[in-house]
Amino acid sequence: MMKTKFYSLFIIAFLLSACSSQHNSTGERSDPLENFNRAMWKVNYEYLDPYLLEPVAKGWRDYVPSPVKTGLVNVAGNLDEPASFVNRLIEGEGEKAMVHFTRFWVNSIFGLGGLIDFASLDPHLQLDNDKRTFGDTLGAYGIPTGPYVMLPAYGPATPRQDLGGIVDATYPVLSLLATPWSIAKFTVQGINSRANLLDQDALLKQSQDPYITFREAYFQHLEFKVKDGKVEHNQEILSEEELKNID
């Protein structure tokens, strides 16, 4: 549980690059706690991000050497491969599951524990949308996200995605990680995702309603993941490249 909560502290920064949109491809958003959510959004957006996440992300982007960043991100991503393997199997996607399985062992053995993405040298083992969570799998089976909740520090949450995150944490290898290593993994992934979107911050600030913009971008990200990156361009708030950078 601690791992999931720590990760969610950083997810508030993942989608700070959207422009306003009223189009909704999945029907009305479930946001019964909007007044509460707006108050918590203000805490996260006006205080936690500018005074904590943004400075750290800028330091990561500007001062950490690229080989170090790439290596750390690769290691963190490699630890997600076993969970993605299981979730793909649950969806009946045997071929994609085996790609995750093969990537994990190839990168763990020949890529120095995942430090080097050795597997991607083989075109058949390259993945554009590589992480598959249990929440994504539930979405693929038509399970709705449930109500949207914005929590202080924790960030945006829906029952489907957050319960899915807890399930993912029970899979090996993630279930075998000691708490400090789990925190390190999710910290690297969160900071890197925030750094990838620094250049788009102005777009959110210029939007008519940043809360709605953020919420729509969050739901679009969930849809992007569930549909394996297949989105209709006329429905996009974020570009496909920006959506890929979120994870």
N, C-alpha and C positions, 0 to 999 in steps of 0.2 A: 504493500500500500504506500509506503514511504516513497518508493521509486516512482510510482505513478504521480504522486503529489509533487515531487520535485520536478519532474518533467513538465507538468502543467504550469509551474511557475514561469517557464520560459515560453510556453506556447502562445501567450498573449502577444508576443512580438512577431509571430510567424507570418501574419497576414497584413502587415502595415503598408500595403502598396496598392490598395484598391481605389477605384472610382465608383461613385454612386450608381446604383442600378435598382430598378423596381421589378425587373423580370425575375420570375421564380419558376424554375422548371419542375419543381416537385410539389407545388401547391403552397398553401400558406405556411409560413414558418411558425413553429411552435415556440412561442416566447411569452408564456403566461406571467412571468415575473419581470416584465420589462422595466418597471420602475426601479426595482431592486437592482436589476442588471445594469441599468444606466448609471446608478450610483457607484457600483463596483467597477464599471468601465472607467469612470472618472479617476478612481483611485489608481487603477492599473496604468491607464494611458497618460495621466498627467503627473504621476509621481514615480511609480515603480519603473516604468520604461525609461523616461528621460534621465533619471538619477541612478539607475542601476544597470539595466540591460543595454541601453544604447551606448554608454561609455565603454562597457566591457566589449561589446560587439565591434566598436571602432578600434579599440586596442587590438583585438584579434585580427581584424582585417588589415590594419596598417603596420603592425609591429611583429606579429608572429610570422616567421619564414614560411613561405608556401609549402615546402616539403614537409615541414612539421604539421601544418594544418591538414594537408592532404592525408598524411599518415594517420593522424589521430581520427579524422573523420572516417577513413577506411576501416580502422579497427572497430570503431563504434558501430558502423554499418554491418560489418561482418558478424557481429554478435546478434544482429536481428535476423540473419538468414535462417536459423533453425525454426524460429517462430513462423516466418514466412512460408517455409517448407510445409509445416503442419497445416497452416491455414489454407494453403493452396490445395492440399490433399482433401481437406474438408469440403472445399468447393468442387472437387472432382477434376481439378486442373493438374493432372498427373505430370504432364510435360513441363509446365512452369514450376511445379514443385521440385522436380528433379534438377532444374536449373539452380534453384536456391540451394539444394542439397550439395550439388557439385561445387558451386561457388564457395560454399563454406569450407569444405575440406581442401579444395585447391588453394584458396587464399590462406587458410590456417597453416597448411604445411609448407607450401612453396612461397607464400607471400608474407612469411615471418609473422604469423599470428594475425594476419589481416592487414598488416601495415602497408603492404603493396597489393593493389588490386590486380594480381597476376591473372585471375580468371578472365578478366575482360579482354585479354589479348586474343581470346577465342571469340569471334563474333557471335557464336551460338550461346555464349554465356554472358553476353552483355544485356543489361536490363535498363530501360528508361525509367520505369516506375517500379523500383525494386522492392520496396518494403510493403509487406502485406500484413495488416494487423487483423486480429479477430473481429474487431469492430467493422473493418472493411468487409470481412467475410459475411458477417451478419447482414450488412447492407446489401451484399450481392444476392442474398436470399430474400430480400424485400423487407427486412426488419427496419422499421422507422427509427430515426435518431432519438425520438423522444424530446421532451422540452429542453430548450436551451437555457443554460444557467451561466452567468458570469460571476465568479467568486474572487474575492480579494487575494492577490498573489497566486492563487490556483489558476485563474484564467477561465477561458470558456470551456464548457463541459456539456456533454449530452450523455444520457444513460448508456446508449449503445456503444459509444466510443470509449467511455471511461471504464465500463465493465469489461469491454473488450481488452483494454490495456491491462487490467488485472489478470485476465486469462493469459495474455501473452507473457506476463511475468512468471507464470507457473511452468512455462516450457523450458526445457534445457536449451540453451546454455544460460539464459537469463536467470533462471531460478537458482543457478549454482553460484552466481556472482555475490560476493560480499557487498554489503551496503555501500562502502566507500567507492568500490568499482562501479556499481550501478549509478551512483550519483555522478561520478566522473563521466560515464558514458552519456547520460542524458544531458549533462552540462555542455559537453563538447557539441552534441547535436543541436541543442537549443541555441547556443551562441553562434554557431556556424550558420544556422538558418536565419537568425536575426541579422547577421552581417551581410548575408546575401541580399537582404531587402533594404539595406540602409539608403540606397540611392532612390528608392521609391517613397520614402517617408512623406515627401512634400505632397504627393497625390492624396494621401489620406487627410492631411491637414487642410487641403483645399476642397474636400468634399463637403456637401451641404450638411450631412448628418454623419459624422465619423462613426457613431455607434452602429447605425444601420449598415454603413459601408463595411465595417469590420465583421459584423454578424453575417452579412451576405457572402463576404469573402470566405469566412470560416465554413459556411455550409457548402459553398462551391468547392472548396478544397475537399470536403468529405465526399461530395459527388464525384469529383475528379478521381479520387482514390478508388471508390467503389466501382467505377466504370473503367478502371485500368487506364486512365488518362484519355479516354474517349469523351471529348466535350464538344458541344456545338458552339462554333465560334461566335455566333450571334447572341449567345447566352453568357459569354464570359465577362466576368468582372476583372479577373486576372488573366494574363496570357498563359499559354501552356508552359512556357519556359519558367515563368514566375511560380506557377503551381508546382512544377518539378523541384524548384529550389527550396520549397517550404520544408520538405523532409530532407 
